[in-house]
Amino acid sequence: MLESRNHVILPEEKAWRALFDGIERFVLGTVQPQRVT
């Protein structure tokens, strides 16, 4: 039953993580290009 709950939560969680990760990378790359490896 826990797996079913995780399956319901995961897609949305993954989407938010990917979205924030993309924003963070964009901001860090724009504001601090020297830190990008």
Phi and psi restraints in degrees (range 20) as a CNS / XPLOR table:
assign (resid 1 and name C) (resid 2 and name N)
       (resid 2 and name CA) (resid 2 and name C) 1.0 -62.4 20.0 2
assign (resid 2 and name N) (resid 2 and name CA)
       (resid 2 and name C) (resid 3 and name N) 1.0 -36.4 20.0 2
assign (resid 2 and name C) (resid 3 and name N)
       (resid 3 and name CA) (resid 3 and name C) 1.0 -64.4 20.0 2
assign (resid 3 and name N) (resid 3 and name CA)
       (resid 3 and name C) (resid 4 and name N) 1.0 -37.8 20.0 2
assign (resid 3 and name C) (resid 4 and name N)
       (resid 4 and name CA) (resid 4 and name C) 1.0 -62.6 20.0 2
assign (resid 4 and name N) (resid 4 and name CA)
       (resid 4 and name C) (resid 5 and name N) 1.0 -43.4 20.0 2
assign (resid 4 and name C) (resid 5 and name N)
       (resid 5 and name CA) (resid 5 and name C) 1.0 -61.5 20.0 2
assign (resid 5 and name N) (resid 5 and name CA)
       (resid 5 and name C) (resid 6 and name N) 1.0 -44.9 20.0 2
assign (resid 5 and name C) (resid 6 and name N)
       (resid 6 and name CA) (resid 6 and name C) 1.0 -61.0 20.0 2
assign (resid 6 and name N) (resid 6 and name CA)
       (resid 6 and name C) (resid 7 and name N) 1.0 -38.3 20.0 2
assign (resid 6 and name C) (resid 7 and name N)
       (resid 7 and name CA) (resid 7 and name C) 1.0 -65.0 20.0 2
assign (resid 7 and name N) (resid 7 and name CA)
       (resid 7 and name C) (resid 8 and name N) 1.0 -31.1 20.0 2
assign (resid 7 and name C) (resid 8 and name N)
       (resid 8 and name CA) (resid 8 and name C) 1.0 -76.0 20.0 2
assign (resid 8 and name N) (resid 8 and name CA)
       (resid 8 and name C) (resid 9 and name N) 1.0 -36.8 20.0 2
assign (resid 8 and name C) (resid 9 and name N)
       (resid 9 and name CA) (resid 9 and name C) 1.0 -82.2 20.0 2
assign (resid 9 and name N) (resid 9 and name CA)
       (resid 9 and name C) (resid 10 and name N) 1.0 -40.7 20.0 2
assign (resid 9 and name C) (resid 10 and name N)
       (resid 10 and name CA) (resid 10 and name C) 1.0 -50.6 20.0 2
assign (resid 10 and name N) (resid 10 and name CA)
       (resid 10 and name C) (resid 11 and name N) 1.0 -51.7 20.0 2
assign (resid 10 and name C) (resid 11 and name N)
       (resid 11 and name CA) (resid 11 and name C) 1.0 -54.5 20.0 2
assign (resid 11 and name N) (resid 11 and name CA)
       (resid 11 and name C) (resid 12 and name N) 1.0 -45.4 20.0 2
assign (resid 11 and name C) (resid 12 and name N)
       (resid 12 and name CA) (resid 12 and name C) 1.0 -67.1 20.0 2
assign (resid 12 and name N) (resid 12 and name CA)
       (resid 12 and name C) (resid 13 and name N) 1.0 -41.9 20.0 2
assign (resid 12 and name C) (resid 13 and name N)
       (resid 13 and name CA) (resid 13 and name C) 1.0 -63.2 20.0 2
assign (resid 13 and name N) (resid 13 and name CA)
       (resid 13 and name C) (resid 14 and name N) 1.0 -42.9 20.0 2
assign (resid 13 and name C) (resid 14 and name N)
       (resid 14 and name CA) (resid 14 and name C) 1.0 -62.6 20.0 2
assign (resid 14 and name N) (resid 14 and name CA)
       (resid 14 and name C) (resid 15 and name N) 1.0 -40.9 20.0 2
assign (resid 14 and name C) (resid 15 and name N)
       (resid 15 and name CA) (resid 15 and name C) 1.0 -62.4 20.0 2
assign (resid 15 and name N) (resid 15 and name CA)
       (resid 15 and name C) (resid 16 and name N) 1.0 -45.8 20.0 2
assign (resid 15 and name C) (resid 16 and name N)
       (resid 16 and name CA) (resid 16 and name C) 1.0 -65.2 20.0 2
assign (resid 16 and name N) (resid 16 and name CA)
       (resid 16 and name C) (resid 17 and name N) 1.0 -41.6 20.0 2
assign (resid 16 and name C) (resid 17 and name N)
       (resid 17 and name CA) (resid 17 and name C) 1.0 -62.9 20.0 2
assign (resid 17 and name N) (resid 17 and name CA)
       (resid 17 and name C) (resid 18 and name N) 1.0 -43.2 20.0 2
assign (resid 17 and name C) (resid 18 and name N)
       (resid 18 and name CA) (resid 18 and name C) 1.0 -64.9 20.0 2
assign (resid 18 and name N) (resid 18 and name CA)
       (resid 18 and name C) (resid 19 and name N) 1.0 -41.0 20.0 2
assign (resid 18 and name C) (resid 19 and name N)
       (resid 19 and name CA) (resid 19 and name C) 1.0 -63.0 20.0 2
assign (resid 19 and name N) (resid 19 and name CA)
       (resid 19 and name C) (resid 20 and name N) 1.0 -51.2 20.0 2
assign (resid 19 and name C) (resid 20 and name N)
       (resid 20 and name CA) (resid 20 and name C) 1.0 -65.9 20.0 2
assign (resid 20 and name N) (resid 20 and name CA)
       (resid 20 and name C) (resid 21 and name N) 1.0 -35.0 20.0 2
assign (resid 20 and name C) (resid 21 and name N)
       (resid 21 and name CA) (resid 21 and name C) 1.0 -64.1 20.0 2
assign (resid 21 and name N) (resid 21 and name CA)
       (resid 21 and name C) (resid 22 and name N) 1.0 -41.6 20.0 2
assign (resid 21 and name C) (resid 22 and name N)
       (resid 22 and name CA) (resid 22 and name C) 1.0 -65.2 20.0 2
assign (resid 22 and name N) (resid 22 and name CA)
       (resid 22 and name C) (resid 23 and name N) 1.0 -42.8 20.0 2
assign (resid 22 and name C) (resid 23 and name N)
       (resid 23 and name CA) (resid 23 and name C) 1.0 -63.6 20.0 2
assign (resid 23 and name N) (resid 23 and name CA)
       (resid 23 and name C) (resid 24 and name N) 1.0 -44.5 20.0 2
assign (resid 23 and name C) (resid 24 and name N)
       (resid 24 and name CA) (resid 24 and name C) 1.0 -61.6 20.0 2
assign (resid 24 and name N) (resid 24 and name CA)
       (resid 24 and name C) (resid 25 and name N) 1.0 -44.1 20.0 2
assign (resid 24 and name C) (resid 25 and name N)
       (resid 25 and name CA) (resid 25 and name C) 1.0 -63.7 20.0 2
assign (resid 25 and name N) (resid 25 and name CA)
       (resid 25 and name C) (resid 26 and name N) 1.0 -41.1 20.0 2
assign (resid 25 and name C) (resid 26 and name N)
       (resid 26 and name CA) (resid 26 and name C) 1.0 -64.4 20.0 2
assign (resid 26 and name N) (resid 26 and name CA)
       (resid 26 and name C) (resid 27 and name N) 1.0 -45.7 20.0 2
assign (resid 26 and name C) (resid 27 and name N)
       (resid 27 and name CA) (resid 27 and name C) 1.0 -64.9 20.0 2
assign (resid 27 and name N) (resid 27 and name CA)
       (resid 27 and name C) (resid 28 and name N) 1.0 -47.9 20.0 2
assign (resid 27 and name C) (resid 28 and name N)
       (resid 28 and name CA) (resid 28 and name C) 1.0 -62.9 20.0 2
assign (resid 28 and name N) (resid 28 and name CA)
       (resid 28 and name C) (resid 29 and name N) 1.0 -39.5 20.0 2
assign (resid 28 and name C) (resid 29 and name N)
       (resid 29 and name CA) (resid 29 and name C) 1.0 -69.0 20.0 2
assign (resid 29 and name N) (resid 29 and name CA)
       (resid 29 and name C) (resid 30 and name N) 1.0 -30.4 20.0 2
assign (resid 29 and name C) (resid 30 and name N)
       (resid 30 and name CA) (resid 30 and name C) 1.0 -84.9 20.0 2
assign (resid 30 and name N) (resid 30 and name CA)
       (resid 30 and name C) (resid 31 and name N) 1.0 -43.6 20.0 2
assign (resid 30 and name C) (resid 31 and name N)
       (resid 31 and name CA) (resid 31 and name C) 1.0 -81.7 20.0 2
assign (resid 31 and name N) (resid 31 and name CA)
       (resid 31 and name C) (resid 32 and name N) 1.0 -39.6 20.0 2
assign (resid 31 and name C) (resid 32 and name N)
       (resid 32 and name CA) (resid 32 and name C) 1.0 -130.1 20.0 2
assign (resid 32 and name N) (resid 32 and name CA)
       (resid 32 and name C) (resid 33 and name N) 1.0 72.5 20.0 2
assign (resid 32 and name C) (resid 33 and name N)
       (resid 33 and name CA) (resid 33 and name C) 1.0 -63.0 20.0 2
assign (resid 33 and name N) (resid 33 and name CA)
       (resid 33 and name C) (resid 34 and name N) 1.0 -22.0 20.0 2
assign (resid 33 and name C) (resid 34 and name N)
       (resid 34 and name CA) (resid 34 and name C) 1.0 -70.9 20.0 2
assign (resid 34 and name N) (resid 34 and name CA)
       (resid 34 and name C) (resid 35 and name N) 1.0 -24.3 20.0 2
assign (resid 34 and name C) (resid 35 and name N)
       (resid 35 and name CA) (resid 35 and name C) 1.0 -83.9 20.0 2
assign (resid 35 and name N) (resid 35 and name CA)
       (resid 35 and name C) (resid 36 and name N) 1.0 -13.5 20.0 2
assign (resid 35 and name C) (resid 36 and name N)
       (resid 36 and name CA) (resid 36 and name C) 1.0 -72.7 20.0 2
assign (resid 36 and name N) (resid 36 and name CA)
       (resid 36 and name C) (resid 37 and name N) 1.0 130.5 20.0 2
